[in-house]
Each structure stands twice: as structure tokens, then as C-alpha cells.
């Protein structure tokens, strides 16, 4: 057997005709027919506001399609692909989504209550030459994937989603009441204010997940991995309890910088939760110390952090356009889904009176930039050894002479990036 080169495609007009017949089927009008399409490429089409409950789209591809407010209640969507699909307010109650891949999609306010999101044997369309007919060949058993998707306010109440992949998903205020989520991955997911009441998350991977203000009453969590997760219990010291204001601390800090330590005091924000500040845009924080600090969701646009020690700090979901990190230690930091357009991570030049110049490289070793936007950023000579750049955007970025040894660059966008002298030894492009 050999795999077919391409699945059959439909035009929007052909799809609309099928939907019209399906609506007649649902309403009992003579001449109607249930929508049953298998192994069809339906990419870039619109299903907006359509009622396709009880339909069957087994093995279809819906990449870049639009499903806003569509109704797929009780539908069979087994083994389908929904890459970058817009599915806001869509209804998938009681739907069969086993083995589907829903990656980088927008599913905010979607309803998956009572849906089947378990592993599924993915059927790949093949041609059996000897018998000259189409058959299904059962392949690998794949979990349902929601990685990188927006699931804000989505409803997963009583859904069956054991072993599902929710990694990197935004799930603010999502509902998982009594959902079966055993063995699922929520790595790097944002579950802020999510409701997990009565959910089964035994053996789930919650590492690096954000679970602040989440409701976990009666949640079964035995064996789940919560390493480096960010919860209400471990988010750090409350900066609101510091007697001085942020501006007073900065004033003392700048005096310390200007006098080479003779006056003032160096600002040390290590282990503090800075979220109560909300806005630190444009602040001058040269030579700051803030190891293992939490800056989650802050506005840091245009801030100056040159020559700072910010190792292991959390900068997820931050606004950081034109921020200046030259010569800083940012090893093991997390910048997932942050806006870093035109950020400056290049080396810092220090000129001495004798004319010599010392170039201090920015240290981004093992730093995480998953889904971050670094378009037009400056990263000349930066140390990115072992960094995780999965799905990051480096369009028009300057990476000349940067070291990406052992970096993970799966799905990263390097369109028009400057890569002269960039070291890519053992860079990992995961499957």
C-alpha cells in the first residue's frame, strides 16, 4: 500500500450545498441528507454559524478554517486536524473528537462539555493497489492535541480527555467540572481562574503551568507533576508589603548606579511577586538584581534592564516592546507568549578611558521563548544555548553570531532573519 498524495478538496460552494442538505435532514424536510464527509480537505473554508450537529467528518482537515458559533453537537470529528482554526463560541457538546489535532487554534468560549477527547487510532487514507479501493489503515494511537490554543472560558465539563495535550494553551476561566483529565499534559498552560472542581488530573503534567486563583476543590491530583508550576502558594513574596514604593526604590537604585555603589542602594527584587505593580513601562533598572522574580503579565515596554541579573525569573505574557536587556543574565527565564517586538538582547559595549572595549554578551542559556514574538529583535552574539524557541517568531530579527547550540527551534519563524555567523550546532527540530 502507498499513501495517497493529497486528499480531495471542496470549494465553499460545494460545502454550502452539503450544509443546506444537512439542515433539511435536521429539520425533516424532504430531500435532505446527513453530512457525511471522510478524508476531505476542508481547509480555509467557513462554517460560521452553521448547524452541523450529528454530522460525520471523520479524518477531515480543517486547517485555517472558521468555525465561529458553529454547532457540532453530537458530531463525529474523529482524527481531524484543526491547525490555526478559528472556533470561538463553537459548540462541540457530546462530539467525538478522539485523536484530533487542534493546534494553535482559537477556541475561546467553545463548549466541549461531555465530548470524547480521548486517544484515537488515527486512520490515514491509503490506496490498496491490489484491490483498487480505498481502505483505512489503523496507525499510531494519538492523544487529542490543543497545544498553543486559546481556550479561554471554554467549557470542558464532564469531558473525557485522558492523555490530552493542553501544553502552552491559554485556559483562563475555563471550566473542567468533573472532567476526566488523567495523564494529560498542561505543561506551560495558563489555567488562571480555571475551575477544576471534581476533575481527575491524576498523573497529569502540570509542570510550569499557571494555576493562580484556580478552583481545585475535590480535584483528584495524585501523581501529577507540579514541578515549577505557578500557584497561589508558591508565587513569591508580595511586593505590596514592601514599605517603599517602586519609584522610591528606583530613585535609590539609580543613585547607587550613578555613584558606583557609594550612595543609594541596589534594588533587589529576588523572589518577589511583582504582579501588583502592573505597569513598569519605561523604568530605568540598569544593574537590577531580580533572581527568581515573577513579572507575569506586566507592562514592561521600553524598560531598561542593561547589565542586570534576572536569572530564573518569569516574564510570561508580558508586554516588552523595545525593552533593553543588553549584557544581562537571563538564563533559565521564561518569556512564553510575551510581546518582545524590537527588544534588545545584543551585547553591551563598555568603553574604557584607554580606548579598549569590553563586549558583554547577553546570557539566554536554557531560556524559554515558546510562542513569544521577537520580530525585529536584536540578538547579536547572544548566548541561546539550550534555549526553547518552539513556535517563537523571529521574523526580521538580527541573530548574527548568536549561539543556538542545542536550542529547540520547532515551528520557529526565521523569515528574513539575519543569520550570518549564527551557530546552530545540534539545534533540535523536534518531530
HUMO-V852858 format. One record per helix or strand. SS is the DSSP state (A for helix, B for strand). FROM is the first residue (numbers start at 1). TO is the last residue. If there is no record, write none. Layout:
SS/FROM/TO ; SS/FROM/TO
//
This chain:
B/2/3 ; B/8/9 ; A/12/27 ; B/36/36 ; B/40/41 ; B/46/46 ; B/51/51 ; B/56/56 ; B/61/61 ; B/66/66 ; B/71/71 ; B/76/76 ; B/81/81 ; B/86/86 ; B/91/91 ; B/96/96 ; B/101/101 ; B/106/106 ; B/111/111 ; B/116/116 ; B/120/128 ; B/133/142 ; B/145/145 ; B/150/150 ; B/155/155 ; B/160/160 ; B/165/165 ; B/170/170 ; B/175/175 ; B/180/180 ; B/185/185 ; B/190/190 ; B/195/195 ; B/200/200 ; B/205/205 ; B/210/210 ; B/215/215 ; B/220/220 ; B/225/225 ; B/230/230 ; B/237/238 ; A/239/241 ; A/246/258 ; B/268/268 ; B/272/273 ; B/279/279 ; B/284/284 ; B/289/289 ; B/294/294 ; B/299/299 ; B/304/304 ; B/309/309 ; B/314/314 ; B/319/319 ; B/324/324 ; B/329/329 ; B/334/334 ; B/339/339 ; B/344/344 ; B/348/351 ; B/357/360 ; B/363/363 ; B/368/368 ; B/373/373 ; B/378/378 ; B/383/383 ; B/388/388 ; B/393/393 ; B/398/398 ; B/403/403 ; B/408/408 ; B/413/413 ; B/418/418 ; B/423/423 ; B/428/428
//
